[in-house]
């Protein structure tokens, strides 16, 4: 059962986002990017207050995703990424992104914090960061 309300267009939007942000990270990396996106919709805290829909989350500005500025993002969604998007929409969570609201790709090691948010771990090139339970209880 979905943890956020979506339609088929939302599934395609998330599918395109996870491919554009993390295709090089493989299926697990794309699932983690999906986790972050779903968490942003669920959280209603910090940088993500009033982010209530897939469109709000994907096109948030400032603070959104670099991928939406690249032509690759605007290609059609593929079945593989749609399946991964549905898995995250249905609540599948993958560590270190289980409770993450942010990720980025550093040139070197992951810092212990990023904008005062704790590092929850790294997967391949991406470092993931979580808020405190006190700041964002809905993510936990």
FENCOR-V417542 format. One record per helix or strand of 2 or more residues. SS is the DSSP state (2 for helix, 1 for strand). FROM is the first residue (numbers start at 1). TO is the last residue. Records with the same first field share a line. If there is no record, write none. Layout:
# FENCOR-V417542
SS->FROM-TO, FROM-TO
This chain:
# FENCOR-V417542
2->8-43, 46-48, 54-58, 66-69, 71-74, 79-89, 137-139
1->100-104, 113-114, 117-123, 126-130
